[in-house]
Amino acid sequence: MRNSPQHLAEQAQARGVRHEVEIDGVATRYWVYPAESVPSVLAETPTLVMVHGFRGNHRGLEAIAGALNDFDVVIPDLPGFGESSAFAGEHSVAAYADWLGKFWRALNLEGRGHLLGHSFGSIVVAHAVAKGLPTRTLTVENPVSAPALKGPKVIQTKIANGFYAATERMPLRQAERALKSWPMVRGMSIIMAKTRDPQLRRWIHKQHDENFSDFATRRVVQEAYRASTSECVGQWAPDFAMPTLVITGTKDDITSPKQQHRMFASLRVPSRLCEHDGVGHLTHYEIPAEVANDIRLFLAGLEQKTLVAGNGS
């Protein structure tokens, strides 16, 4: 179906160009999706860098890139995931944020780039911008806005914590089989997907089957999991210095609407909250066209000066 999430992802793949840059010894693979048209509501073609979530790779955000065909979109694979090599040291939030700042400079995006982080990527970008990464705007999509053990599904989080702790004690091969096992990946996908469209659910499950186990080593995924539960966007939000867009789903299993509203209220910059009913943590898969429209209208509002400081409009 035209403009379905699957079709949008395929459109992005058709225009994506693979690149590589070395950042402090890390071979960073990234994809550029050049604009195919001139934005109808913006004065210039924006460049948007998107940072994917835990255990994902650049593929997870391609449907949004497909819907933003009037943007120049850049999506790297985080170090240790996809085709990017791992850090020699720990895969902490601080390490990822430092890497992102250097990636930003390597692409010469100071003063002209826009930044988006999804899920774990929202924590990475929040840390990076609070520490001075110079982006024109920030978008956090399904942000992890509160500590993991204070989310709406505490029992599920404790089970996940126990699972990752158990795989640390297993022999390496057994642990990697467990981490990549079909029941674990499919179970997570079934829980996260909120759409009732059977075709879309099948595509989401296929995406997770193909991409959710795309990590370099057990060490990478263990360290990145600890990183994903060590910080939250809420602790950095009051320090944001750039206009900020928050995109959430009312059925998110990671962060509740109440927690998202609390984080949003702490922003001291021009900002907007776009809350989507009936969708959870997978807005990038379930409603990529709506996410793209949120971003496009947010930037247009900034150009037209319709957003105000504080928690926006």
C-alpha positions as CSV (number, residue, x, y, z in Angstrom):
1,M,0.0,0.0,0.0
2,R,1.3,3.4,-1.0
3,N,2.7,5.4,2.1
4,S,2.4,2.3,4.3
5,P,5.3,2.0,6.8
6,Q,6.7,-0.8,4.7
7,H,6.5,1.2,1.5
8,L,8.1,4.2,3.1
9,A,11.0,2.1,4.4
10,E,11.5,0.7,0.9
11,Q,11.4,4.2,-0.6
12,A,14.2,5.3,1.9
13,Q,16.3,2.2,1.0
14,A,16.0,3.1,-2.7
15,R,17.6,6.5,-2.1
16,G,20.0,5.6,0.8
17,V,23.7,5.8,0.2
18,R,26.1,4.0,2.6
19,H,29.1,5.9,3.9
20,E,31.8,5.3,6.5
21,V,33.8,7.6,8.8
22,E,36.3,6.7,11.5
23,I,35.6,8.2,14.9
24,D,38.4,7.6,17.5
25,G,39.2,4.2,15.9
26,V,35.5,3.3,15.5
27,A,34.5,2.5,12.0
28,T,31.1,4.2,11.9
29,R,28.8,3.2,9.0
30,Y,26.1,5.6,8.2
31,W,23.5,6.1,5.5
32,V,22.5,9.4,3.8
33,Y,19.0,9.7,2.3
34,P,19.1,12.8,0.1
35,A,16.1,15.0,-0.3
36,E,14.0,14.3,-3.5
37,S,11.9,17.4,-3.3
38,V,11.9,20.9,-1.9
39,P,10.1,21.3,1.4
40,S,6.7,23.0,0.9
41,V,6.5,24.5,4.4
42,L,10.2,25.3,5.0
43,A,12.6,27.9,3.6
44,E,15.4,25.4,3.1
45,T,16.1,21.7,3.0
46,P,16.9,20.5,6.5
47,T,19.6,17.9,7.4
48,L,18.3,15.6,10.1
49,V,20.5,13.0,11.9
50,M,18.5,10.2,13.6
51,V,19.9,8.0,16.3
52,H,18.3,4.5,16.7
53,G,17.4,2.6,19.8
54,F,18.9,-0.3,21.8
55,R,19.7,-3.4,19.8
56,G,18.6,-1.8,16.6
57,N,20.4,-0.4,13.6
58,H,19.7,2.3,11.0
59,R,17.0,0.2,9.4
60,G,14.6,0.8,12.2
61,L,14.3,4.5,11.4
62,E,14.1,4.2,7.6
63,A,10.3,4.4,7.4
64,I,10.5,7.9,8.9
65,A,13.3,8.8,6.4
66,G,11.0,7.6,3.6
67,A,8.3,9.9,4.8
68,L,10.8,12.8,5.0
69,N,11.7,12.8,1.3
70,D,12.0,16.6,1.4
71,F,14.8,16.3,4.1
72,D,18.4,15.2,3.9
73,V,18.4,12.4,6.4
74,V,21.5,10.8,8.0
75,I,21.2,7.6,10.1
76,P,24.3,6.0,11.6
77,D,24.6,2.6,13.1
78,L,25.6,3.1,16.8
79,P,29.0,1.7,17.6
80,G,28.7,-2.1,18.3
81,F,25.5,-2.4,16.4
82,G,24.7,-2.9,12.7
83,E,27.8,-2.4,10.6
84,S,29.6,0.0,13.0
85,S,32.5,-1.4,15.0
86,A,32.5,-1.6,18.8
87,F,34.2,0.8,21.3
88,A,37.4,-0.5,22.8
89,G,36.1,0.7,26.1
90,E,32.7,0.6,27.8
91,H,29.5,1.2,25.8
92,S,28.2,3.8,28.2
93,V,25.8,6.7,27.6
94,A,28.7,9.1,28.0
95,A,30.8,7.2,25.4
96,Y,27.9,7.2,22.9
97,A,27.3,10.9,23.5
98,D,31.0,11.7,23.0
99,W,31.0,9.6,19.8
100,L,27.9,11.4,18.6
101,G,29.5,14.9,19.1
102,K,32.5,13.8,17.1
103,F,30.4,12.3,14.4
104,W,28.5,15.6,14.2
105,R,31.7,17.5,13.7
106,A,33.0,15.0,11.2
107,L,29.9,15.7,9.0
108,N,30.4,19.4,9.5
109,L,26.8,19.9,10.9
110,E,27.5,22.7,13.4
111,G,24.9,25.4,12.9
112,R,22.9,23.6,10.3
113,G,22.0,20.1,11.5
114,H,18.9,18.9,13.4
115,L,18.9,15.9,15.7
116,L,16.5,13.1,16.6
117,G,16.8,10.2,19.1
118,H,14.5,7.3,19.4
119,S,14.2,5.3,22.7
120,F,17.7,4.5,23.9
121,G,18.8,7.0,21.2
122,S,16.8,9.7,23.0
123,I,19.0,9.2,26.1
124,V,22.2,9.4,24.0
125,V,21.1,12.6,22.2
126,A,19.8,14.2,25.5
127,H,23.2,13.6,27.2
128,A,25.0,14.9,24.1
129,V,23.1,18.2,23.7
130,A,23.1,18.9,27.5
131,K,26.9,18.6,27.2
132,G,27.0,21.0,24.3
133,L,26.4,19.3,21.0
134,P,25.4,22.2,18.7
135,T,22.2,21.1,17.0
136,R,19.6,23.6,15.7
137,T,16.7,21.6,17.1
138,L,16.2,18.4,19.1
139,T,13.5,15.7,18.6
140,V,13.0,12.9,21.1
141,E,10.8,10.2,19.8
142,N,9.4,7.7,22.4
143,P,11.9,9.2,24.9
144,V,12.9,7.2,28.0
145,S,12.0,10.2,30.1
146,A,12.0,8.5,33.6
147,P,14.2,5.8,35.2
148,A,13.5,2.4,33.8
149,L,12.3,0.9,37.1
150,K,9.7,3.7,37.5
151,G,8.0,3.0,34.1
152,P,4.5,1.7,33.6
153,K,5.7,-1.9,33.2
154,V,7.9,-2.4,36.2
155,I,7.5,-6.2,36.3
156,Q,8.5,-6.5,32.6
157,T,11.5,-4.3,33.3
158,K,12.6,-6.5,36.2
159,I,12.2,-9.6,34.0
160,A,14.4,-8.0,31.4
161,N,17.0,-7.1,34.0
162,G,17.0,-10.7,35.2
163,F,17.3,-12.0,31.7
164,Y,20.3,-9.8,30.9
165,A,21.9,-10.6,34.2
166,A,21.5,-14.3,33.6
167,T,23.2,-14.1,30.2
168,E,26.2,-12.6,31.8
169,R,26.7,-15.8,33.8
170,M,26.2,-18.2,30.9
171,P,29.0,-19.6,28.7
172,L,29.5,-17.2,25.8
173,R,27.9,-19.3,23.0
174,Q,24.9,-20.2,25.2
175,A,24.5,-16.5,26.1
176,E,24.6,-15.3,22.5
177,R,22.0,-18.0,21.5
178,A,19.8,-16.8,24.4
179,L,20.2,-13.1,23.5
180,K,19.3,-13.8,19.8
181,S,16.7,-16.5,20.5
182,W,13.5,-16.3,18.5
183,P,11.2,-16.5,21.5
184,M,12.9,-13.6,23.2
185,V,12.9,-11.4,20.1
186,R,9.3,-12.3,19.0
187,G,8.0,-12.0,22.6
188,M,9.4,-8.5,22.8
189,S,7.9,-7.6,19.4
190,I,4.5,-8.9,20.3
191,I,4.4,-6.9,23.6
192,M,5.6,-3.7,22.0
193,A,3.4,-3.7,18.8
194,K,0.0,-2.1,19.5
195,T,-1.4,-2.0,16.0
196,R,-4.3,-4.4,15.2
197,D,-3.4,-4.4,11.5
198,P,-2.2,-8.0,10.9
199,Q,-0.2,-7.0,7.9
200,L,1.6,-4.3,9.8
201,R,2.2,-6.6,12.8
202,R,3.8,-9.2,10.5
203,W,6.1,-6.5,9.0
204,I,7.1,-5.2,12.5
205,H,7.9,-8.8,13.6
206,K,10.0,-9.3,10.5
207,Q,11.9,-6.1,11.2
208,H,12.7,-7.2,14.7
209,D,13.6,-10.7,13.5
210,E,16.1,-9.2,11.0
211,N,17.5,-6.4,13.0
212,F,17.1,-6.7,16.7
213,S,20.0,-9.1,17.2
214,D,22.4,-7.1,15.0
215,F,25.0,-6.5,17.7
216,A,28.7,-7.3,17.7
217,T,29.3,-9.2,20.9
218,R,27.7,-10.2,24.2
219,R,29.8,-7.5,25.9
220,V,28.4,-4.8,23.6
221,V,24.7,-5.7,24.3
222,Q,25.3,-6.2,28.0
223,E,27.0,-2.8,28.4
224,A,24.5,-1.1,26.2
225,Y,21.6,-2.5,28.2
226,R,23.1,-1.2,31.4
227,A,23.6,2.1,29.7
228,S,19.9,2.2,28.6
229,T,18.8,1.8,32.2
230,S,21.4,4.1,33.8
231,E,20.1,7.5,32.6
232,C,16.9,9.0,31.4
233,V,16.0,12.1,29.3
234,G,14.2,13.7,32.3
235,Q,17.5,14.3,34.1
236,W,18.9,16.3,31.1
237,A,15.8,18.1,29.8
238,P,16.1,21.2,31.9
239,D,19.5,21.8,30.4
240,F,18.4,21.7,26.8
241,A,19.2,25.0,25.0
242,M,17.6,24.4,21.7
243,P,13.9,24.1,20.5
244,T,12.7,20.6,21.4
245,L,10.0,18.3,19.9
246,V,8.7,15.4,22.0
247,I,6.8,12.6,20.2
248,T,5.1,10.0,22.3
249,G,2.5,7.2,22.2
250,T,-0.2,6.9,24.9
251,K,0.4,3.1,25.1
252,D,4.2,3.2,25.5
253,D,5.3,0.4,27.8
254,I,8.6,2.1,28.7
255,T,7.5,5.6,29.8
256,S,3.9,6.5,30.9
257,P,2.1,9.6,29.5
258,K,2.3,11.1,33.0
259,Q,6.1,10.8,33.0
260,Q,6.3,12.2,29.5
261,H,4.2,15.2,30.5
262,R,6.4,15.8,33.5
263,M,9.6,15.8,31.4
264,F,8.0,18.0,28.9
265,A,7.0,20.5,31.6
266,S,10.6,20.8,32.7
267,L,11.7,22.2,29.3
268,R,12.7,25.8,29.3
269,V,12.9,26.3,25.5
270,P,10.4,26.6,22.7
271,S,8.9,23.2,22.5
272,R,6.0,21.0,21.4
273,L,4.5,17.7,22.6
274,C,2.9,15.5,20.0
275,E,1.1,12.6,21.7
276,H,-0.4,9.9,19.6
277,D,-3.3,7.8,20.8
278,G,-3.4,4.0,20.4
279,V,0.3,3.6,19.7
280,G,3.1,2.6,22.0
281,H,6.9,2.5,21.8
282,L,7.0,1.7,18.1
283,T,5.9,5.0,16.5
284,H,8.8,4.6,14.1
285,Y,7.2,1.5,12.7
286,E,3.5,2.0,13.3
287,I,3.0,5.7,12.3
288,P,6.2,7.0,10.5
289,A,4.2,9.3,8.3
290,E,2.6,11.0,11.3
291,V,6.1,11.3,13.0
292,A,7.5,12.9,9.9
293,N,4.6,15.4,9.8
294,D,5.2,16.2,13.5
295,I,8.8,17.1,12.6
296,R,8.0,19.0,9.5
297,L,5.3,21.1,11.2
298,F,7.5,21.7,14.3
299,L,10.3,23.2,12.1
300,A,7.7,25.3,10.2
301,G,6.4,26.6,13.5
302,L,9.8,27.7,14.5
303,E,10.3,29.5,11.2
304,Q,6.9,31.3,11.7
305,K,7.8,32.0,15.3
306,T,4.6,30.4,16.6
307,L,6.3,28.5,19.4
308,V,7.1,30.2,22.7
309,A,9.6,29.4,25.5
310,G,8.6,27.0,28.1
311,N,6.5,24.0,27.2
312,G,5.4,25.4,23.9
313,S,2.2,24.9,22.0
